[in-house]
Each structure stands twice: as C-alpha cells, then as structure tokens.
Amino acid sequence: TSASGMKANDDVKVAGVPVGKVKSVEFASDKQVKIAFTVDRDIEVLRSSTAAIRYKNLIGDRYIEVTAQPDGSGRRSESDPIPVSQTENLTTWLSSRRSRT
C-alpha cells in the first residue's frame, strides 16, 4: 500500500503486537518516502527484516508491520535503514531507532 495516510505516532508492530511508534514521515529523493520509527529496546530488527505498511482499520488508519526473517545476518544498527528492496511498498524507505522504553 501507499505511504499516504502514514503519520507520526502511528503504530509499529511485530507479529501484530505494538512495539513502537512512527516518528516522522517525509519525502525523500526519487519519489520515495522516508519513515522513521522507534521500537522497544528488547525488539531486534534484523538485517534481514522486512517492513510493510498495513491497514489498521476500515477508516484507513495505517501501521508498519516489521517481520523478522531470522537467517543469522544479525541485528540491524539504528543508523542502518531497512532498504527499499526489503519493503513491501517499493516507494517507501524505513529507518528504525530504538526507543528508551
């Protein structure tokens, strides 16, 4: 789905469980959107993890679903964004930050 409708404070979920929040949504280069988000410190965003924008309800609210792909590639650093090739919507670039919770 498109990144339209995504906004700060939207949920970030892993396996359907809220684990963080969207911090910002902004235009990037080449018709892409950069979405920055936080996840709880105990959540591992792996280098192989994928991300997708999902509908939360029938009125169009959205959230980001991060899916772990355990493959031994290790944890993604906070400064290392999830690349477009690992997102379901190929016009969206996602970056994660660990929250202080």
Beta strands, then each sheet from edge to edge (+ up, - down):
strand 1: 11-14
strand 2: 17-27
strand 3: 33-39
strand 4: 50-55
strand 5: 62-67
strand 6: 92-98
sheet 1: 4+ 5- 1- 2+ 3- 6-
end
